[in-house]
């Protein structure tokens, strides 16, 4: 696998690209439409831009943990989904404050933004530079709405994008969960590797066979009960097989 893909694997994710578009557009929205009158303490500005930043940051960090902890990858990806839901609620609130309801799913504007298909990345060797150009190109495809002087048009567009990305991330998490079920995670892999090693060591030490299934046994230490702290023979197939033997002598 090329070094660039190992280092920047998340750059190819559709979710990460769209999350960056939403972050840039949210920063523009806050700079253009929030002011000392409607946001006197700047708190909404901070909350919205931080929520927008959290989405691509957590998608990137989660993907970077793919090879070491699939559980962490799923958790971070889910954090990205949660922060997008928070941001979507901010845009919903903006529309309601302006006495407007979100676009109807039957409206032309909603359908056009919802159906907008981003281009697939086609990076070569200069990944960071090319990905930056790619993100800006995708963002500019939404200029008819994002550059509107009407804040509610911009808010509607971003609300649709947030909801769309939330659905995309949901599917991404389902895929991650499916892989986890099939392959396990880093901890499971270490446990399996350790068990193989211990089984090999026991076989070399002429460990007895399990009285129930015949597989080689390995030494374990009792963690509770009257034998707590003492070694005993346990079937290497545990927990599928619960065969045990006392260690004589």
N, C-alpha and C positions, 0 to 999 in steps of 0.2 A: 504494500500500500504506500503510495507517495507520501512524503513527509507533510506536504501541504494539506492533504486530505485528513491525515491524522490530527494535525494541529487545528485546522479550520473546518472540521466536518460539518458544523452547524451552519456554515455559510451557504450550504446547498439546501437547507431546509426551507420549504415554502413558508412555514410558520414563522421562522426567524426573519425572513425577508419582509413579510407583511407586518410583523411586529415593529420592525424598524421604520417602515412607512408610517405606521400609526404614531410612533414616537415623534418623528419629525413633524408630522402634521399637527399633533397635539401641541408641540412646542410653538409652532406657528400660530395656532388658534389662541393659545394663552397670551402670546405676545401681542396679537392683534386686537383681541376683544376683551381681555381682562384689564381693569384699570383701578385707580384709587376709589372710584365711586362704587363699582359693583364687587370689588375685592380689596377693601381698604387695608387689610393686614397682609395681603399677598398669600394667604393660607391656601386658597383654592388653587392658585397658580402652582404652589409647591406640591400640593396633593396630586393634582392632575399630571404634572410633568414627572413626578416620582413614580406614579402608577404606570405611566407610559414607558418609563425607563425600565421598570421592573420586568416587563414582559420579555423583551429580547434578551435582557441580562440573564434571566432564569432559564430561558430556553437554551441559551449558549452554555451556561454552567451545567445544566442537566445533561446536555448532549456530551459535554466534555467528560462527564462521569460514567458514560455508557459502559466502558470496558472494566471499570472497577466496582461500580455499585449501581445495578439497574434499579434497585429500590430508591436510591437517592435521585437517580435520573427522573423517575416517575414523580417523586415528591416535588422536585424543583419545577418540572413541567406543569404540574398542577398549581403551583404557586403563580406561575405565569398566567394560567387561566383565571385564577381568582382575582388577580390584580386587573385583568382586562374587564372582568365583570364590574369591578369597582369603577373603572374609567367609563364604561358604558353607562353606568348609573349617573355619573356626572354629566354626560352629554344629554341623557334623558331629562335630568333636572334642569339643565340649561333651556331646553325646549319648553318645558312646562312653565318656567319662570317667564318666558316670553309668550305665554298663552298659546303655544302651539303643541300639537300632538306629533309624535314621530311619523315619518312617511308611512303610508299604508303599504303593505306588502304587495298590493295590487297596483301601486302607482308606477309610472314609467321610471322615475328617478330611482326608486328602490330596486327595481328589476335591473336597471342598467349597472348600478354599483354592485349589486349582488352577483351579477353575471360577469363582471370584469375579470378576465383571466390574466394573471401575471405571467410573464415569460419565464421559462425555466432557465436557471443559471447555466452559463456556458463558459466557466472560467478556464483559463489556461495556466500560466505559471505565476502570474502576478495577482494572487487571489484577493488580497485586501483591496488593492486598487480597483480591480475589476468588479468586486462585489459592491464597492461604494458607488461606482457608475451604474451598476445594475439596480440598486435600491433607488437611486435618484430617477432613473428612467421609469421605474414602476410607479413612483410617486407622481411623476408628471403626467401619467396617463389619467390621473384623477383630478387634474387641474380644473376642468370645467366646474367641479364642485368645490374643491379645496381653495380655489382662488376667489370664490364669490365674496362680494362685499356684505352679503347677508349672513350673519353669524349662524342663523338657524339652518341654512343650507349646508354650511360646513359641519355643523354639529350633527345633522342628519346623516351626512356621508360617513363621518367617523363612527357614529353609532352603528351603522350597518357593517362597517369594517370590523369593529370590535366584536359584534355578535357573530360575524362570519368566522373570525379568527378563533373565537371561543369554540365553535363547532369543529374547526380544523384541529385544534389542540386536543379536543376530546377524542377524535379519531387517532391522533398520534399516541395518546396515552393507552388507548385500547391495543394498538400495535405493540407498544412497549410491554404491556401486561401479558400479551400473548407470547412474546419472546421470553419473558421472565418465567412463565409457566412451563415452557419447553426446555429452557436452558438453565434456569435458576439464576442466581446472582453471584457476585464475587465471593460472598461469604459461603454460599453453598458449594462453589467450586473449590474453595480452600478446604472445606470440611471433607469433601470427597477425596481430594488429593491427600489429605492427612490420613484418612482412613485407609487408602490404598497403601501408603507408606507403612503405617502401623501393621497392616495385614502382612505385608512382605517381611517386615522385621520379625513378626511372630512366627511366620513359616520358617524362617531361617533359624529361629531359636527352638525348633521342634515343639511348637505350641500344640496342645491337644485339639482334636476335632470336636465340633459342637455335638453334644449328645442328642440334639433334636434334628439338626439338618445335615450335619457332617462337614460343614464349612470350617475353615481354620478359625481359631479363637484368638482374641487379643486381650492384653491386660488392661483393665480399667481400675479406677479407684472409687470405692463406694462413697457417695456424697451424703448419705443420711442413713438412719437406722442404727442398729447395734453394731454393725460392721463399718460404720463411717470411718473413712481414712484408710481402710485396708484394701489391698489389691485383690482382684478376683479375675477369673477368666470369663470373658463375655463373647458371645457370637459376633463375628465381624459383620454379619448381616443385620444386626440390630438397627432399627426397631422392628424390622420384618420378622426376625426370629429372636426370641428372648432366652435362648439357651445360655446357661451359666455353669461354671465349675469352680470349686474351691481350689486355691493354690496350695498344694501340699507342702509341708515343710515349713 
